[in-house]
Amino acid sequence: MAQLDGIEPLRDQLVAVIAARIASGEYRRGSKLPTAAQLADEFDISARTVTDAIAILREQGRVIGVRGRGVFVKPED
C-alpha cells in the first residue's frame, strides 16, 4: 500500500503522485488510470478524495474522462 504523509491535504498529495506517475511514464499517454476504488484502496483514502483529485487533474489537462470507460491519461496533442 502506498503512503501519503498527511502534511498536505490528501487530495493534493494524490494529484502530485498521479502527475509524477504520468511524467515518469508509469501511466503512459492514452492509458487508463486505475479506478477510483483501486486508488482509494492503494492509498487507504476515501473514493471521494480520489474523485476530487481526478477532477483537479482534469482541470490541469492531464487526464480525460470517457463516459462509461473510465479516466485516461491525456494523449499527446
C-alpha positions as CSV (number, residue, x, y, z in Angstrom):
1,M,0.0,0.0,0.0
2,A,1.4,3.4,-1.0
3,Q,1.6,6.0,1.7
4,L,0.6,9.7,1.8
5,D,2.2,11.8,4.5
6,G,-0.7,13.8,5.9
7,I,1.1,17.1,5.9
8,E,-0.7,18.5,2.8
9,P,-4.3,17.7,2.0
10,L,-4.6,14.1,0.8
11,R,-6.3,15.2,-2.4
12,D,-3.3,17.4,-3.3
13,Q,-0.8,14.7,-2.4
14,L,-2.7,12.2,-4.7
15,V,-2.7,14.8,-7.5
16,A,1.1,15.0,-7.1
17,V,1.6,11.3,-7.1
18,I,-0.6,10.7,-10.2
19,A,1.1,13.6,-12.0
20,A,4.5,12.1,-11.1
21,R,3.4,8.7,-12.4
22,I,2.3,10.3,-15.7
23,A,5.6,12.2,-16.0
24,S,7.7,9.1,-15.3
25,G,5.7,7.0,-17.9
26,E,4.3,4.7,-15.3
27,Y,0.9,5.8,-16.5
28,R,1.5,6.2,-20.2
29,R,-0.2,8.6,-22.5
30,G,-3.6,7.3,-23.6
31,S,-3.6,4.6,-20.9
32,K,-6.5,4.1,-18.5
33,L,-5.9,5.1,-14.9
34,P,-6.8,2.6,-12.1
35,T,-10.4,3.0,-10.9
36,A,-11.2,5.3,-8.0
37,A,-11.8,2.3,-5.9
38,Q,-8.4,0.8,-6.8
39,L,-6.6,4.1,-6.0
40,A,-8.6,4.5,-2.8
41,D,-7.5,1.1,-1.7
42,E,-3.9,1.6,-2.7
43,F,-3.6,4.8,-0.7
44,D,-6.1,3.9,2.1
45,I,-8.2,7.0,1.4
46,S,-11.8,7.7,0.5
47,A,-13.1,7.3,-3.0
48,R,-14.3,11.0,-2.7
49,T,-10.8,12.1,-2.2
50,V,-9.8,10.2,-5.3
51,T,-12.7,11.8,-7.3
52,D,-11.6,15.2,-6.1
53,A,-8.0,14.6,-7.2
54,I,-9.1,13.3,-10.6
55,A,-11.2,16.5,-11.1
56,I,-8.1,18.6,-10.4
57,L,-6.1,16.5,-12.9
58,R,-8.9,17.1,-15.5
59,E,-8.8,20.8,-14.9
60,Q,-5.0,20.7,-15.4
61,G,-5.5,18.9,-18.7
62,R,-3.5,15.8,-17.6
63,V,-6.4,13.3,-17.8
64,I,-9.7,12.9,-19.7
65,G,-12.8,11.1,-18.7
66,V,-14.6,8.9,-21.2
67,R,-18.2,8.2,-20.1
68,G,-18.7,4.5,-19.4
69,R,-15.0,3.7,-20.0
70,G,-13.0,5.4,-17.2
71,V,-10.3,8.0,-16.9
72,F,-7.4,8.1,-19.2
73,V,-4.1,9.9,-19.3
74,K,-4.5,12.6,-21.9
75,P,-2.8,11.6,-25.2
76,E,-0.2,13.8,-26.7
77,D,-1.7,16.8,-28.5
